[in-house]
């Protein structure tokens, strides 16, 4: 099965360093990431970085272990699935943080995944559902960070 890919982006009125750090802090992850009900670093890790693994569970109950394969603060981070729902034969995700100016950042999520048979038959339904969830996660991130900035 060929890889399915999509990107979603949003502009957030906050510095790239702050947005990067906030999104990669697993103690704060559930305060903005409404797609997840569980998010934690594993194997005793306390900070995200290359080689560190994380385990996340979506509200639908599907869990995935990922490993950081890129961690370049404050520009980009990327993970690959190491264990996950049977439906995925592979899953990669990257988050890019483009500094627009001192207090504005474009956040770009890119997801690339392959589905196992028989899930591959439903790829045209699974991809838009994932894309919708990513779009909402970005909106939630924006709302959370910009609200915090206004309260400060």
C-alpha positions, 0 to 999 in steps of 0.5 A, a space after each residue: 500500500 502506498 503512503 498516504 500523506 497530508 499537511 495542516 498548518 496554523 499561525 500562532 501569535 507566540 514565539 517559535 521557541 515557546 510554541 516548540 517547547 510547549 508542544 514537546 512538554 509531555 507534562 503539558 500535552 493534555 492541556 492542549 491536545 484534545 485528541 489524546 487522553 494519555 501522553 507520556 514519555 517512556 523508559 524513564 525519559 523526562 524530556 523529548 529528544 532524539 531516540 526518546 520514545 513516547 506513548 500516546 492514546 487517543 480518545 478512541 482508545 488506540 495507542 501508539 508508541 513513537 520514537 523521536 527521529 529528529 529534534 531540532 529546537 525550535 524548528 522541527 521535530 519528527 517521530 516514527 511509530 515503533 508500536 501501534 494499532 494494527 491498522 498502521 503498517 507505518 506512521 511518521 509525523 513531523 512538526 515544523 515551527 516557522 518563525 514569522 516574526 518575534 511573536 508569530 509562528 507558523 506550525 505545520 504538521 505533516 503525517 505520512 502513513 500506510 495502512 494494512 489490509 483490510 484497512 487500506 480499503 478504507 484509506 479514503 475515509 481514514 485519511 480525512 478523519 485523521 486530517 480533521 483531528 489534526 486540524 482541531 489539534 492545531 486550533 486547540 493549540 492556538 487557542 491555548 497558547 494565545 489565551 495564555 499570552 493574553 492572561 500573562 
